[in-house]
């Protein structure tokens, strides 16, 4: 679920932020054909605050694709028709991140920046089943199972798993849609193919961002022959292992932290100026692990900040306008070493609870996001600490999925690449490039463009250079040269 705090987290690469193997299909599955009976009725939706010319519709798809005649879920659609209809190539479907992000709002936001792409394509958006789930959540599904912490023993791990299992089961019992057990990305990918059918397209082009890379990979697994082109923007590589994505980004975060300490040393306004800012931070997190810092949050009440809370939720890789986030971080560190953790309290305590809310986690746990055992947690934690002395530890998103009570429907496993066209990726070299490049590297002939600055989901941020590369690729199927970079904008 995309909350205010999760939106704030989009500027970071920390967490943001699954078992039956399914063979790639040569054609439409019998279940997918159920969508043929659902043809959309398009209507002008300008009166809903949408861009001029935007059309809206809806289709229904099975909650459980194995039971095509069972309960249905409605997916809202929107499209901006190609402005040069005589030269129209087809449709580009946006695959939203989040999960639970409103894809139609994404298109509404990005429409002006995608004017060139729209000349030759209908730009299509949809609200996925995760968005439909988010809009119908019973209150119990947003009650955190616990406040997340980093288990230091098997006993603590079992206690965390038991608390989360209880919360998951209570959520599943309370909700009436049946979606709780059917939000894995293989189900989402089948929905995407139902959208393709509803559009009357033989093949689609795609623009996927962030978490949208997970259903994009599932679509490539199930329907490779239906992909004309695939643009990935800051996309997660679940295929390689969701938990391993943290290990990939930790070296990047270390480099950005070095940028911060260098900036602080040269900036008198930095609260740690004149000191070794990195050493101050490392001492703070060591001390907080030994003696947690008591804090009071106006929104979340009393709590204690451990070094794990600070490593997980303290630092932003995006310095912000006029380095405002780094100025605030340095001030928060300065106060915290004196026992005042107020600069971290709201964000850290809030995220420790949000990432333990079963309704939010149910959208991704079936995609193999959690730890499978304490031994696995220990192994990955040791790796993370070796890679990153400043931020290494247990991954908060994987901790939240601990205790998931259902089978992992979409396990991480190799992606068959036969029949797939070359993909184009874009990622921030300050953050999510490592995710995206590891994804595109699997697809022969693919290229990933590095954006030399902070940020996430570049085409939604209006970044002109990445958007131009995406437009050229999607229109002409022409990729930039390997090693191409875009300067920060």
Buried (B, 14 or more C-beta within 10 A) or exposed (E): BBBEBBEBBBBBBBBBBBEEEBEBBEEBBEBBEBBEEBEBEBEEBEEEEBBEBBBBBBBBBBBBBEEBEEBBBEBBBBBBBBBEEEEBBBBBBBBBBBBBBBBBBBBBBBBEBBEBBBBBBBBBBBBBBBBBBBEBBBEBBBBBBBBBBBBBEEEEBBBBBBBBBBBBBBBBEBBEBBBBBBBBBBBBBBBBBBBBBBBEBEBBBBBBBBBBBBBBBBBBBBBBEBBBBBBBBBBBBBBBBBBBBBBBBBEBBBEBBEBBBEBBBEBEEBBBBEBEBBEBBBEBBEBBBEEBBEBEBEEBEEBBBBBBBBBBBBBBBBBBEEBEBBBBBBBBBBBBBEEBBBBBBBBBBBBBBBBBBBBBBBBBBBBBBBBBEBEEBBEBBEBBBEBBBBBBBBBBBBBBBBBBBBEBBBBBBEBEBEEBBBBBBBBBBBBBBBBBBBBBBBBEEBBBBBBBBBBBBBBBBBBEBBBBBBBBBBBEBEBBEEEBEBEBB
